[in-house]
Amino acid sequence: MSAHAAARAVDALRRGWPIAIGDLALLAVETADARRLAAFDEAGQADLLLSAGRAATLKLANQRDAATPDAPVLVQRAPWLDFDTATALADPQFDLATPLKGPFRAIPLVEPALSAAALRLARVAGLLPAFFVRPAAGEETITPEDIDAHEDADRLRIVARARLPVLDAEDSEIVAFRTDEMPGEHVALLIGEPNGKPPLVRLHSECLTGDVLGSLKCDCGPQLQAAIREIRASGWGILLYLRQEGRGIGLINKLRAYALQDQGFDTVDANTRLGFAIDARNFATAAKMLSLLGQHRIRLLTNNPEKVAALETAGVTVVERVPHFLPPNPHNERYLATKRDRTGHQL
């Protein structure tokens, strides 16, 4: 297994270069163009790999397939499936503006495990899960196990720490974590002094629009500040700031989801329409951070029972779930209702 190989593959995909997973060659639709497609597929026979969630939107997958929105679906190449049409199929922002040609035909997957790994790698790279695919012919090759290694939370380590007084918690220390291939760092804010009791812990996933720009579409910014205050009031605890923007799909794809919400889709349907899982975050990362900090029993500040289950599975004992309620505003009422009604948040 080589996490370095997976990191190189992510870089190649973002630059519009082809790669291979096993014997499956891949060209990412989002970062390619017609010229690159012609060079990748001179015969014009490369099929189009999409996710089941996206294929269901295009009426190319049955209900059973669509039940797993990030599972792979292969669309047979046809003379009218050129690069522009593939882009319209891959990117839902063009659904209303671009009349789709067709008909399109979903065909059996020759390499289902490799295809699933390709869609996973697209998410890691922050790209739309859509590829032209053909048999490999000399491209730089990785394996699904390389992707596993790249995403392995056990490879995290502490790289720096310092005192950091913050608003509402002046007696705080910041601790940074990373792996060699990770493009960004996760951080923990240790608030107060250990008192022999399990710390109050908040898992907060990065949200540039909410945390920094003050977006009213979500509750992330207010949740972050309220968590710091509540941890401080509890005596001591830890805020984990996880670099998992957009529930793990990245900033650009989160903004695409916002655009779909403007068209009337809720946050769940927007994610699946893009071709992603409803929640693609990796909470094993949080468990490893807590382990490196020596904390194996915690009180968890959350409304999301899945966070409790994920930490317990990863070996962290959650002795208490502490609710984290904030009032809605006119811009995020539907968002919070969706979290309550469709993703199990106990609001």
Salt bridges, closest charged atoms under 4 A:
ASP11 OD2 - ARG15 NE 2.78
GLU30 OE2 - ARG256 NH2 2.83
ASP33 OD2 - ARG36 NE 3.95
ASP41 OD2 - ARG77 NH1 2.72
ASP91 OD2 - ARG256 NE 3.99
ASP95 OD1 - ARG54 NH2 2.63
ASP95 OD2 - ARG273 NE 3.39
GLU139 OE2 - ARG134 NH2 2.51
GLU140 OE2 - ARG8 NE 3.01
ASP148 OD1 - ARG120 NH1 2.43
GLU151 OE2 - HIS150 ND1 2.72
ASP168 OD2 - ARG229 NH1 3.68
ASP171 OD1 - ARG232 NE 3.00
GLU173 OE2 - ARG161 NE 2.77
ASP180 OD1 - ARG157 NH1 2.93
GLU181 OE2 - HIS4 ND1 3.09
GLU181 OE1 - ARG155 NH2 2.03
GLU206 OE1 - ARG243 NE 3.12
ASP211 OD1 - HIS204 NE2 3.04
ASP219 OD1 - LYS339 NZ 3.63
GLU230 OE1 - HIS324 ND1 3.80
GLU245 OE2 - LYS254 NZ 2.43
ASP262 OD1 - LYS217 NZ 3.75
ASP266 OD2 - ARG342 NH1 2.73
ASP269 OD1 - ARG342 NH1 3.14
ASP279 OD2 - ARG247 NH1 3.84
ASP279 OD2 - ARG281 NH2 2.73
GLU320 OE1 - ARG299 NE 2.91
ASP341 OD1 - ARG340 NE 2.67
